[in-house]
């Protein structure tokens, strides 16, 4: 997964970059088809804002969060993205054992 990190009115330090990378590993655990992600960290007066747009196979997911602490905003962002990724994975998964099974039963009953 390619991770792009940008900051508006904030310098992206090495520790902040490492923290974001470490948190994004959590998304890879649940869904290995995350293609790339773009994270924007913004400081507006006393509010710290974290936004992320990630591309997954089959679509794009977006989340944002605000908090008084940048690290807490990143944590909230990852929680939101994690829920979205799990939901996307559930939608993409075929939950039927054999999706043609019902049609075979119908055809067999018609022959008898």
C-alpha positions as CSV (number, residue, x, y, z in Angstrom):
1,X,0.0,0.0,0.0
2,X,1.3,3.4,-0.9
3,X,0.7,6.1,1.7
4,X,0.9,9.8,0.9
5,X,0.9,12.2,3.8
6,X,0.5,15.9,3.5
7,X,0.1,18.7,6.1
8,X,-1.7,22.0,6.0
9,X,-0.4,24.5,8.5
10,X,1.5,21.7,10.2
11,X,5.0,20.2,9.7
12,X,5.0,16.4,9.2
13,X,7.6,15.2,11.6
14,X,9.2,11.8,11.4
15,X,7.4,10.6,14.5
16,X,4.0,11.8,13.1
17,X,4.8,10.0,9.8
18,X,5.8,6.8,11.7
19,X,2.6,7.0,13.8
20,X,0.4,7.2,10.7
21,X,2.2,4.4,9.0
22,X,1.9,2.2,12.1
23,X,-1.8,2.9,12.4
24,X,-2.5,2.2,8.7
25,X,-1.0,-1.3,9.1
26,X,-4.3,-2.1,11.0
27,X,-6.2,-1.6,7.8
28,X,-3.9,-4.1,6.0
29,X,-4.7,-6.7,8.6
30,X,-8.4,-6.6,7.8
31,X,-8.3,-6.0,4.0
32,X,-5.2,-6.7,1.9
33,X,-6.6,-5.0,-1.2
34,X,-6.0,-1.4,-0.2
35,X,-4.2,0.1,-3.2
36,X,-3.2,3.5,-2.0
37,X,-4.1,6.1,0.6
38,X,-3.8,9.9,0.9
39,X,-3.8,11.4,4.3
40,X,-4.1,15.2,5.0
41,X,-3.4,16.5,8.4
42,X,-4.6,20.1,9.1
43,X,-4.4,22.5,12.0
44,X,-7.1,25.1,12.3
45,X,-6.7,27.3,15.4
46,X,-7.1,24.8,18.3
47,X,-8.7,22.0,16.2
48,X,-6.6,19.2,14.6
49,X,-8.1,17.6,11.7
50,X,-7.2,14.3,9.9
51,X,-8.7,13.3,6.6
52,X,-8.0,10.2,4.5
53,X,-9.1,8.9,1.1
54,X,-8.2,5.4,0.3
55,X,-8.5,3.4,-2.9
56,X,-9.6,-0.2,-2.5
57,X,-10.5,-2.7,-5.1
58,X,-14.0,-1.8,-6.0
59,X,-14.1,1.8,-4.9
60,X,-12.9,4.7,-2.7
61,X,-13.4,5.2,1.0
62,X,-13.2,8.6,2.8
63,X,-13.2,9.5,6.4
64,X,-12.3,12.6,8.5
65,X,-12.0,13.4,12.2
66,X,-11.3,16.3,14.4
67,X,-9.9,16.5,17.9
68,X,-7.8,18.8,20.1
69,X,-4.9,16.5,19.8
70,X,-3.4,15.4,16.4
71,X,-2.6,11.8,17.6
72,X,-6.2,11.4,18.9
73,X,-7.6,12.7,15.6
74,X,-5.5,10.1,13.7
75,X,-6.8,7.4,16.1
76,X,-10.4,8.4,15.4
77,X,-9.7,8.5,11.7
78,X,-8.3,5.0,11.7
79,X,-11.3,3.7,13.7
80,X,-13.7,5.1,11.1
81,X,-11.7,3.8,8.1
82,X,-11.4,0.4,9.8
83,X,-15.2,0.1,10.1
84,X,-15.6,1.2,6.4
85,X,-13.0,-1.3,5.2
86,X,-14.6,-4.2,7.1
87,X,-18.0,-3.2,5.7
88,X,-16.6,-3.0,2.2
89,X,-15.0,-6.4,2.6
90,X,-18.3,-7.9,3.8
91,X,-20.1,-6.5,0.8
92,X,-17.5,-7.9,-1.6
93,X,-17.6,-11.4,-0.1
94,X,-20.0,-13.9,-1.5
95,X,-21.7,-15.5,1.5
96,X,-23.5,-18.2,-0.4
97,X,-22.0,-21.7,-0.4
98,X,-23.0,-22.5,-3.9
99,X,-24.8,-19.7,-5.7
100,X,-26.2,-22.1,-8.3
101,X,-27.5,-24.6,-5.7
102,X,-31.1,-23.3,-5.7
103,X,-31.4,-23.5,-9.4
104,X,-30.4,-27.1,-9.5
105,X,-33.1,-28.0,-6.9
106,X,-35.6,-26.2,-9.0
107,X,-34.6,-28.0,-12.2
108,X,-34.7,-31.4,-10.4
109,X,-38.1,-30.8,-9.0
110,X,-39.4,-29.8,-12.5
111,X,-38.1,-33.2,-13.9
112,X,-40.0,-35.3,-11.4
